[in-house]
Amino acid sequence: MAMLKYLIEKEFKQFIRNSFLPRLALMFPIMTMFIFPWVATMDITGINVVIVDTDHSVTSRRLIDKISSSTYFSLYDIKGSYDDAIKDINYGKADIILEIPCNFEKDIVNRTGAIVGISANSVDGTKGGLGANYLTAIVSDFALELSADVGAVNKPLLGISVQNHYNPTLNYHFFMIPAIMIILIIMMCGFLPALNIVSEKEIGTIEQINVTPVGKLAFITAKLIPYWVMGTAVFSLCLIIAQILYGLYPAGSYFTIYVGVLMFVLVMSGFGLLISNYSETMQQSMFLMFFFIMIFMLMSGLFTPVSSMPGWAQWVATFVPPRYIIDIMRGVYLKGSSFSDLWTDFAALGGFALFFNVWAILGYRKRN
């Protein structure tokens, strides 16, 4: 225990003496929490719409005003022909076209039915699809208003009441912020341990450790503990920022969250040291971590639900540790889930933590 104490003290002193790492550990989570939730969003707003109005009637003007007053759309221009409007799509100035035909008002008054055309730029399929759906909903609502004006609406036989559970305001920040906290832990507790042993190999201090009676267990444990402390501190800082800046409080227990985070810190620090054991240079270690972090971020359900992936990808995602902590974070934050609801995720994290840390200890080769 005395030897372990001195080794841990060495690790903390070595970290503090570095002029860059302490600043990185403080500023990186702060800047990420201040900026990333605003840009990592699936909320589609500010869609530039071009309207082709070939009717030039009072009714078409009402429809244009209704669209321009929507928070989802920004009226870019009103054109006289479809060919002029499609040029704005091709040049990237507009995202969607609404075409109002001739005799639009006349067909509505005569109740013969008027058809409007919607053309969406679907290079970005999500933006194009949602934009078309939003615009369709606005036009449908406008059609109901016109029907009411001419007395063509009967009392509906069926009413629909929509309830949004767990995130009633549909705020995408509340969905992304718990996952962003996990990204920070991956970066801080995965990258830094991955570079730790490799840096000592490159500067030669590892050779001095190898000729001492320090055992593998004490050496690796001393390497891990500082990152456990650092990961917990970084997460606590993110937790405070989320509460102050975004008003995001967990619906469940803080204790449940911290147990899951501590287990994930063990997973990532053990994984980082494992990479460090088998890397000879800093470049090797960094490339390996980049490779795995890309897999972790893309296949963990961070941006895309795992259930929406192909069958083979869902099978691969079973072996991606961040998948389980993201489920825990979102479950506790948004649903108020408890240990009993998330026991499979906790069991998976416990298995990964044991596997990576034992492998890191056994995989370290002490050469005397």
N, C-alpha and C positions, 0 to 999 in steps of 0.2 A: 504493500500500500504506500509506503514511503517513496519507493521508486516511481510508482504511478503518479504520485503527487508532483514530484519534480518534473516528470515528463509532461504532465498537463501544464505546469507552470511554464515550461520551455515553449510549448505550442502557443500559449497565449502571448508570451513575450515576443515570439517570432512574428506573430500576426500583427501585434501593435507596432512593432518596429518598422514594418512595411508602410511606407508613406501613402500608398495607393489603396490597399485593401480595406482599411477601416473606413475610408471615405466612400468606397464603393458599397460596402455593407450598409451604410447609412443612407446614401443618396439614391442608390438603385431602387430600393422598395418605395421610397417617397415619390420619386419621379414617375415610377411605373403606376402607382396607385392614383396619382394626380392626372395622368395623361391617358393611360391605356383604356380605362373604362369608357372614355368618351369616343374613342376611335374604334374599339372592338365591339361594334353594335350591329345587330341585324334589323334594327328599326329603320324602315325605309321612309325618309322624308325628303322634301326638297326636290321632288321629281319634276324635271322640266317638261312641260307639255306644250305642244303646238296644236292649235285648233284650226281646222280647215272649215270655215263657215261659208258655204255656198248658198245659204238661204237668206241671211241678213234680215232676220225677222226679230220681233220682240221676244218670241219664245226661245230662239237660238241664243239671244243675248242673255236671257235669264239662265240658261244652262251654262253659258260661259262664266257668268258671274258666280254661279254656285261652285263651279270647279275652281276658279281662282281664289275663292274664299276658304278653300280647304287647306288644312295645315300640311297635307301630304304633297300637294302640288304647287308648283310655281309656274305661272303662265308666262311662257317664253315669248310667244308671238301668235298672231292670228294671220293665217295665210288665205289666199284666195283659191289655191289649187293644191292637190295632193302632191304633185311633183315638186312644188316649192317646199312643202313641209318635209318630204323625205330627204331633201338635201341637208336640212338641219340635223336629221338623225345620222346621216352618213358622216357629217363633219363633227359629230359628238356634241353638238350644241343642245340637243333635245333628246329626251328618253322615250317619249310616247306621243302618238298622234291621235286626236279625236276628229273624225270627219263627220260633219253635219251636212246631210244631203240637201239638194234643192227640194222645195215643197215640203220641208220639214214641218212647219207650222200648219200648212194646209192639210197634210195627212193626219195630223193630230186632231184638228178641228173636225175633220170628216170621219174620224175614228177608223181609218183604213189601216193604220199602223205605220209608224215611222221607224226606220232602222238607221242607227248611227254606227260608224265603223271605228274600231280601236286597233291601232297598230303599235306594238311595243318593240323596243330595241331589246332583244333577249340575248345579247352577248353575255351579259350577266343575267343568268336565268332567274336567280332569286329576285333581283330588282325588277326585271321585266315582268315576271309572273305576278308578283305582288302589286306592281304598279297597275297592271291591267285589271286585277281583281278590285283594287281600290276604286279605279275609275268606273268599272262596271257597277259597283255598289252605289256610287254617286249618281250615275245615270238612272239606275233603277229607282233610287229614292226620288229623283226628279220626276220620273214617270208616274209614281204614286201621287205626287203633288199635283201634277197636271190632271190625273184622273179625278182627284178630289175636286179640282176646280170646275170640271164639267159634270160632276155628280155621277161618275161612273164607278164609284167604289162602294161595294157592299160591305157589311160588317163581317170581318174575318171570322171563319169558323174555328181556326186554330191559332193560338198565340204562342210565341216562342220567347222564353226567358233564358238569357245566357248568363251563367255564373262562372267567373274565372277564379278557380281555387288556387291558393298558395301564393299567387302573385297577381292580385286583383287589378292592380294598376297597369299590368302588362309592361312593367319597366324592365327593359333588357339589362340594365345595369345590375339589377338584383340577381339575374341569372349568371352574369359574367364575372362579377367581382369575387365570389368565392373561388372560382376557377383561376382567376388572376393571382390570388394569394398562393395557390398551389404552384403556379408557374414560378413565382419568386422562390419558393422553397426548392424547387427543382434546380434552379440556377445557382442559388447560394449553397445548398447542401449537396449538390451533385457535382457542379463544376469545381468548386474550391477543393474538396477532398481529392478529386481526380488529378488535380495539379500538385497536390501536396508532396506525396512520396516521390513523384517524378522530379520535382524541383530539387529535392534533397539528393536524388541520384545525380543530377546534372552539376550541382555545386560541390558534391563530394562528401557532404556531412553524413550520408547514409552509411558510408564505410566506417566512420567513427562509431556509429551506433552498433554496427555489426560485430565489432570486436569487444563490446561490453557484455556483461551478463544479463542485459535486458532481454526478457523473453518476448516471443511473438505476440502473446495475448496482451501483455502490458503495453507493448509498443503500439499495436493497432488500436487498443482501447483509448490510449492517450491521444491518438490522432482523431478519433471519432468524437470524443466528448466536447471539444470546443465547437464543433459544428452542430452538435445537438443543442448546445446553449445558444449558438448564433441563429439557428433555424427557428427556435422558439421565440427568441427576441424579435426577429424580423416579422414573424407571424403576428406577434402581439402588437407591433407597431402598425401593421396593415389593418388589424382589427380596429384599432383606435381611429385610424384615418377613415375607414369605411363608415364608422359610426358618426364621426364629426362631419365629414365632407358629403356623404351620400345618405345619411340617415338610415343605414342598413344595420339592423340588429337581428341576431338569430332568433327564430321562433322556438328553437329547442334549447338544450342545455349547453352552456359554455364548457362544462366538464366533458361532455361527449365530444365536442369539437376538439378540445385540447388532447384528449386521448388519441383521437384519430390522427391529429397533426404530429404528435410525438412519435407515433408508430411510423408515419410516413417519413419523418426526419431520419429515423433509424434506417429505413429502406434506402433512401437516396444517399445518405452518407456512406453506408456500407457498399452501395453500388459504385459510388465515386471512388472509394479506396480500392475496390476490386479492379476498376479500370486502371487506376494508378499502378497497381501491382504488376500488371501485364504490359505496361507501356514503358518504353525506354527513353522517350523524349517528350517534351511538352507538346510538340506538334501532334504526335501520335495520340496522346491523351485527349487533346482538344478535338481532333477529328472524330475519335470514337464517341466522345460525349455528344458532339453535334449530331452524329448519326442516330444515337439512341434518343436524344431529346426530340428530334423531329418525329420519330415514331411515337414517342410518349404524347406529344402535343396533338398529333393528327389522329391517333387511334384510341385516345382515352375518353372520347365523348366531350372534349373541351369545347369544340365548335360544332361538331356533327354528332347527333345521337348514335350510339353504338348499334341500336336496333335498326337504324337505317342503312347500315353498311352491308355489303355482301356477306354471305354465310362464312366464307373463308376468313374475311377480315374480322368478323365477330369472334371467330375461334382464336385468331391471333391476339385480339384485344383482351382475351382472358388472361394473357401473360404480361399485360401492361399495367404496372403498379399504380400509376396516377389515376387510372379508371376508377379504382375503388375509393380513393380519398376524395375525388371529385363527387362521387355519389354520396359520400358521407357529408361533405360540406354543403352541397345543395339540399340534401335531405334535411339536415338539421336547420340550416338557415331558412329555407322556404317552407318546409312542411312541419318542422318541429319533431322530426323523427328521433327515436330513442335507440338505445343499444339493441333492444330486442328486434327493432325494425331493420337494423343494419348489421346484424351479427355476421352475415356472410362476408360483407366488406371488411369488417374488423378482422375476421379470421384470415382472409386473403392477405391483408397487410401484415399480420403477425407472421404468416408463413414466409412472405417475401423478406421481412426484416431478419428472421432467423437464417434463412438461406443465404442472403447476401453477406451478412456479417460473419457467419461461420466460414463461408468461402473466402472472404477477405483475410481472415486470420490464418486459415490453413494455406491459402495461396501465397502468402508472403514468405519469400524464401530468404532466410537469414544466412548470409555467406560470411563465415568467419575467415 
